[in-house]
Amino acid sequence: MKARRIEKIEDSIFGVMSALAFQYNAINLGQGFPDFSGPDWIIEAAYQAMKEGKNQYAPPFGIHSLRKIISNVYNKYYNIDFDIEKEITITAGATESLFSTILALVDEGDEVILFEPFYDAYLSDVYIAGGIPKFVTMHKPNFSFDFKELENAITPKTKAIIINNPNNPSGKVFTYEELITIYELAEKFNFYIISDEVYEFLTYDNHRHIPILTIDKEKKRSIMISSTGKTFSMTGWKIGWAIANPSITDAIRKVHQWTTFTINTPGQHAMAFAFSRIDDYLPEFKNEYQERRDIIFNELQKSIFKPHKPFGSYFIMVDIPTSNKDDIEIAKELTVHNNIATIPASPFYAKSSEGKTMLRICFAKTKETLMKGIQNLLSYKIQ
């Protein structure tokens, strides 16, 4: 018999759509990662680390140089300080940070609030931990949420809230007012804030990313999670981290040490080097994605798929044309008949029906791929 904890976990829509894209040789604007590699100088740094013999187990909580430079970068960019020995844990991507954090904090029967649309791993992790998800909707077109709805979702069983800032899939960047409200509620009702900030360096139109630990300056109840994968376009290396106060970090590390134990050693050394060049790297990185965002947003306005402008991440949500078909049907139809794969939005929702009216498109692609995909979308006719 299978464990009851996995009964509610469904197959990922990403796997379903990627398999369909492969079957029909479709242009894949569904997969949430670049179709190009990160900088050659980072690859060379990993190769150099391998040649220098840095190929055995790294310390379980991450190599010192990587934890140190992450701390330095956050101090420079956000003016926040961390104890690199007691507050930073290197993990197998943000995915493992989330898993280890949720399992470390959530008990059977605890409630966890998720903003929808949500990244689907959050829901599965809560189920695995035995938690009970509660949902607060961020409504289109600007994906704002009602503060009263959020407060009404809180009960004596609320253990944590998960935020994703900037948000995948909507591209929403949380405002200071929203973050301070979330923190004040967490203080009032005594629950944790788990903040997934993997797109922290990818915001547009002068929108500013505000880390949760600049709100929770004393690190009372907030866990900040991020990774190198999105910032340096090396998602397959799976190098992320969780940052929290020493007590919470100790709990996270107890799960981490029996989940992955340690992380890709040469990759950690290469990413420590990558962060040493982040000041020179980020402007071009952000400009390239701003250009891609502008291209896809402007082109989609010519189509029957109406875009919602994202201000962060590398995803854009689009409204599907009104018909008797939902998002999943249209996404499959696009893949099979128009040679373009997207992601239906309904799996990102559990409470609202808004997801059935949208698709998510990833623009972390070469401009050539992006334009081919857009042309295929433009050719879609309601059947």
N, C-alpha and C positions, 0 to 999 in steps of 0.2 A: 504493500500500500504506500502511496506517495504521502509525504508530509502535508498536513493540512495547511501549513503556512504558505504553500505555493498554489493552492487551489484557485485563488483569484488572479493569479498572474497569467496574463495573456501573451501570445507571441507578439514580438515587437513589430509595429507597422513598418519600421524602417527595413527590417529583414524581408517582409512581405513585398514591399514595393521595389526593393533592390533586386530581388529574385525575378520579379516581373520585368524590370528594366533589362536585366541580363538576357532573359528569354527572348525579348523582342528587340534587343540591340538598340534600346532607346537612349537618347541623351538624358543623363541622370542629373537633374537639378533637385533631386530629393535627398540624396546622401548629404549629411551634415559635415562634410569635410572638404578641403580643397582638392582639386584634381591636378594640383601641381605641388612640387616639393618646396620645403623651406629653404633658407639661404645655404649655399654651398659651404660657406665658412663655418656653419654650425656642424654640417656633416663632416667636414675636415677635422673639426675639433673632436668629434666622437671617434673618428678613425685614429687620430693621434693618441687619444686616451687608450684605445685598444692596443696600439703598438707599444704604449708605455706599460702595458701589463695591468691596466685597471679593469680587469675582467672578472674578478671574484665578487663575492657578496659585499655589498656596501653596508655600512652601519644601518641597522633596522629602521631608524628614524630619519635617514638621509645623510648624505655626506656633508661635512661641516661647511665647505666652501659654498655649496648651493644654498643651504639654510642662511648662511651669513649674507650672501648677496641679495637674496629675497628680502631679508630684513633691511638691508641698505636701500634697496629700490623703494620699498614701501615708506621708509623714513623720508626719502627724497621727494617722492611723488605725493604722498598723503600725510606726511608729518606724524607718523605713528611708529612706535618703538615696540620691538618684541625681544623676548629672551629666546635666543636661538636654540638653547639646550632644552627648554621646558615648554615652549609655546608653538614651535613649528615642526610639523611632521610631513615628510615627503611620502607620497602614496602613488599607487598605480593609476595615475590620472585623477581628475576630479571625481570620476565615477566611484573609485574606491574610497576616496575621502567621504563622499556622501554615504556610502554603504557603511563604513566603519563608524561614522559619526551617528547615524541613525540607530544602528545596532547598539552603540554605546550608551545612548540616552533614552531610547524609547522602550518601555516595558509593555507586556501584554495588556491590552485594553486602554493604553494611553491614546489620546487623540492628537493628531497632527494636522495643522491647517496648511492647505496647499492653495496657492493662487492658480486659477486656471485662466488661460492655457498654461499647462505645466509640462516640463520635460518628463517623459514617461518613467524614467528610472526612479523618480521620487515616490511615485505610487507603489511600485513594486518593492522598493526598500521598506516602506512603511508596512506593507503587508508581511514581508519576511520577518520584520521585527515584532509582529503581532499587534501593531498599532491600528488605529481606526482613523482613516482620512476624513477630513472635513474640508469643504471647498468654498472658496470665495472667488467670484468671477471678476475678471478684468474685462470690461465690455469694450468692444469696438465702437467707434473708429479709433479712439486714442488709447484704448486698453487701460482705462482708469477703473478704480474700484471704489465702492461706497464704504466710507469709514464705519458707518453704522452696521452695515452687513458684516464687516470684519469683526466688530465687537460682539455682535450677536452670535457669531460662530464660536466664540470662546466659552468654554464650560470649565467646571472644576477639574475635568479630566484632561484639559489641554496641556500637553507637554512641550510642544514645539510648533513653530511655524517655519515653513521653507520658502525663501524668496530666491528668485533668479534674476540678477540685475547686472547687466542688461539681460532682458528676457529672451529665451528661446522657447517658443517660436515667433513671438510678436515683434521683437525688436524694441520693446518698451524700455525706457530708462527711468528708473524710479526717481521721484523728486525728493528733495530734502524734507518737505512737509509729509510726504508719504512715509519715508523712513523713520522720521522722528515719531510719527503717530504709532507705527508698528512697535518701536522701541518702548514708548510710554505704556502701551498696552501690555507688552511683555513684562515690564517692571510691575505694573499694577496687578497683573494676574499670575506673575511668577512662572513664565515659561521661556524656553530657549528660542533663539533665532538662528536658523541655519541658512547661511547666505552663500549661494553659488554665484561666483563672480568671474567665471572663466572668460567672459567677453569684456573684462574691465578696461582694456586698452583699445577697444573698438567701438567708439561712439562718433556720431556725426553731427554736423550743423551746430557746433559749439555746445552740444549737450555734455555735461560733465558727470563722470561716474563718481558716485559717493560711496566708498566702502562702508560697510556696516560698523566696522571698528573705529570709524571716525565719529560715529554717533554714540556707540557704546565704548567710550574712551577708556573706561576702567576694565573692559573685557569681562563684565559681570556674567553675561549670559549669551554672548554671540560667538558664533563659529564662522570664520571667513574661509571659504574654499575657492581655490583657483587652480590654474594649470598652465603649463608651457605650450600645450598643444595648439590652442587657438591663436595665441600671440605670435608664435614662431612657425606656424603652419607645419607642425610635426605631430599630428594627432596620434599616429601609430606608435610613438615612443612612450606614451602613457606615463607622463611625469607630472604629477600634481601635488597639492599640499593642502593641509588643514591647519588653520591658526586659531588658537583659543587660549584661555588662561590655563595655568598648569594643571588644575584639577580636572578640567574637561579634557585637556590634552592627554593626561594620564589614562582616562577612560577610553579615548579614541585609540591610543596606542595599544591598549590591551586587546582590542579587536584586530587592529592592523597587523600585529605581530603573528597572529594565527590565520590571517587571510592571505597576505602576500609576503609577509615577513620583511622583505627588502625589495628594492626597485633597481631596474636597469642601471648598472654602475657607469659604463662609458657615457650613456645618455645623460646622466646626472652631471658628470664633469663637463660635457659639451654645453648643457644648459646653464651651468654656472658661468661659462665663458660667454654664452649668448647674452645673459643679463648684463655682463660688463660692457656690452656695446648697445644697450637698449636706447640710450639717448639719441644715437645716430640712426638707429633702426626704425624707431616708432614713426617719425614724420612720414617717411615714404610708405611704410606699411599702412598707415591710416589713410593717406591720400589715394593709394591704389584701391582700397576698399570703398572709399567715398565715391570714387569714379564708377566703380562697379554698381554701387547702390543707386547712383544717379541714372546710370544707363538703364538698369532694369526697371526702375520706377517710372522713368519717362516713357520707355517703350511700352510698358504694360498699360499705360493710360490710353494707348491706341487700340487696346484689345477689349474683349468682353469680360476679361478678368480684371476687376478694379482693385488696384493695390492700396494697401495701407502703409504709408511711409514709415519705415523703421528708423529709429534714432540710435540704435546700437545693435550689436551682433552681426552675423552675415546671413540673416534670413529676412524674408518679406512675406507677409500674409496677403492673400488676394481673395476677394469675393468671387464666388462662382456664379455664373449666370443663372437666373431664376428658371427653374424647370422642375420636372417631377423626379429628378435624380439628385442624390445627395453627394457629399464630397468624395466618398469612397468609390462610388460608381463612376463619377467623372474622372477621378484620378486614374482609375484602371482604364477607362476609355481613352484618355489622353496617351497612356503608355502604349496600348495596343494599336490604336488607330492613328495617332499623331506623332508617335515616336518621341515622346517627351515624358519623363517620369517626374512626378512631384510627390508631396506627402499630404494625404487628406488630414484635415485639422481635427476631426472629431476625436481621435485617440488622445488628444491633448486636453480634453474636457471630460468631466464626469457629471457636472450639474447642469450647465447651460447647454442649450441646443445650438448656440452660435457656431460651434465647431463644424457642424454639418453644412455650413454655408461658405466654408473657406478652404483654401489649400495653402500649404507652406512651400516656399521655393527657396533654395539655397543659392546664393550668388557668389560663393567662394569657388569660382571656376575661372578658367582662362576666358578672356573676352571673346575669343572665337567660339568656345563652347557655349558661353552665355548667349551670344547673338543667335547661334543656331537653335538653341532651346527656345528663345523668345519667338523666333520665326515659326517654330512648330506650334507654340501656343497660339500665335496670331491666326494660324490656319484652322483652329478648332471651330466647328459649327455645331450648334445645339441639334441633337438628333431626336 
